[in-house]
């Protein structure tokens, strides 16, 4: 498969967006030959009879598949590959190898083929090419109902894929002799992808079919519908339409409704439903009115000229809009899904395209572009979050909930930031059990020990008045980290717990006890000492300077046996912070002692001409550099904008002036978790990389959904475009620049 080329139908990639567009009832009512879709076949969490959540792999096993489990023999290679994907369901290459091996060794065993495709497509439902291959396997065995079932599952899983609808329609043409059945399927497809900029293969197939039926009126109607919207092949379609109009009598290409309109007076009522029952959706009001005003006394040539002129007006309007979006469309190099990450330029182009369409205000276009975007960008939580916020702002809560469920249950279910967003979102909407479940999922399964999740969860419990529960969250996390060898998260937990106790409860004594007690369990570290200094700075006089000085001395001048000693940079920065503290609260002798010690340990590392004084205007620049360096390091805390970096000022003498550590309202979220970036603003300096709980790589979008999360039925396609205009979500802001110690407070 080429790096940026569209894959063949049987290739590795998917193409269009997953479920969530127009009303599903439209599809089910029109699909006379289709079987009923079972959500469990598409990797969605369902409930067993006892109400417990069941993984899709469990519910997919039919009686026939179970027979395969009991009796079939796997080759050694199949066993090896199955063991890999069971251990890591995100290993895309292992899955494709398993499919190839199964097809090679078990070509005549449909049960084994079904099992591997069901399991694979539960994890990667956007891979339209594999849905096509699956349907082809069923077709080899002559089970038409099974082929239909696969295609129905496919168009549920990747609803906005031009390709999968095209394959389904070709199958219908080759299978069914009833033109109405075939036309209903084409019309189903066009409801979802008819306005896609790259929908021309599907339109071409529809046109080809009507040519074989010699239904010239239907054919002209199809061309008319195409000309209403931008399309990559719009010029070709307009030329083909004019050729059709010039080659057939007008009476043959005019629809029955148009003929009625011509035969009636201008004020007579006119049907707005064509032979396919879709005219009301297809034609604009202005077009319908123009049909009614046609004079019955015109010559055939004049009537034909007017007939073509009306379509030309539609074509020109579509071309005008095409000129505005063609740049965005051209920049979409990979409109289909793949596990390989997109480049920054393409991600930026999607954001810019969404900005433009949101500004245009057409809600239907906004939804469809988001759904297209969430194919190529399915692995990126930022686009799911943006979609959810956009739908929420427009008042379309059902669509927002639909997108949130798909993101958390299927597409980015192993990425902690989407679950933290979900917790905030559910809390805002009054779903406290759902918010707690989202946090618990992160604590227990997604990223145990993630400091951002602990902080946010504790803050939520505080907002609900459950202070003991908030304390318990910190204490449980601390107890777990104590059991780990050389935990670098533990000092941060103690520091954050102390800060929470002081700021949320005003209990300075307990806050100090937490920090002092922490020294019994962890090695001296910069986060702990900074927290002690800040806490001491806001207490009434006299300060415990001798006690703090002894700790600072031990930290910045470690003995030779300290193999895990802090870096020179960390020790120097802590010494600078302590000097500033002494300058505010101590006497000249204590300051001299600290300065002499600082010079002895750190001035020798600099040239004699370099000034050791940190001017106020140097803080921002130096901390920006440190933030940039730290952003590439492993992380354990999310760098959500304004969530942690707002703590730059340090502890002040007026604790009520401090903002809360997290905010209740939904905000744009950065996709990374950068603990150093977050805490460099809070402490005014950087720290060594923390040990991160082992989690799934960022590029891996799918995985077995933990059974601890509450079962949530996968939402059906229930989109009905509301009248309201979608509001543009807030543009994601960069994280606040870290400030120097005391720079904001004093």
ABEGO torsion letter per residue (X at the ends): XBAABBBBAABABBABBBBGBBBAAAAAAABAABBBBBAAAAGBBBBBAAGBBBBAAAAABBAAAAAAAAABBBBAAAAAAAAAAAABAABAAAAAAAAAAAAAAAAABAAAAAAAAAAAAAABAABAAAAAAAAAAAAAAGBAAAAAAAAAAAAAABAABAAAAAAAAAAAAAABABAAAAAAAAAAAAAAAAABAAAAAAAAAAAAAAAAAGBAAAAAAAAAAAAABBBAAAAAAAAAAAAAAAABBAAAABBAAAAAAAABBAABBBBABBAAGAAAAABBAAAAAAAAABBAABBAAAAAAAAAAAAAAAAAAAAAAAAAAAAAAAABABABBBABBBBAAAAAAAAAAAAAAAAAGBAAAAAAAAAAAAAAAAABAAAAAAAAAAAAAAGBAAAAAAAAAAAAAAAAAABAAAAAAAAAAAAAAGBAAAAAAAAAAAAAAABBGBAAAAAAAAAAAAAAGBAAAAAAAAAAAAAAAAABBGBAAAAAAAAAAAAAAAAAAGBAAAAAAAAAAAAAABBBBAAAAAAAAAAAAABBOBBBAAAAAAAAAAAABBBAABAABBBAAAAAAAAAAAAAAAAAABBAAAAAAAAAAAAAAAAAABBAABBABBBAAAAAAAAAAAAAAAAABBBABBBBBGAAAAAAAEBBABAAABBBABBABBBBBBABBBAAAAAAAAAGBBBBBBBBBBBBBAABABBBBBAABBBBBBBBBABBBBABBBBBBBBBBBBBBBBBBGAAAX
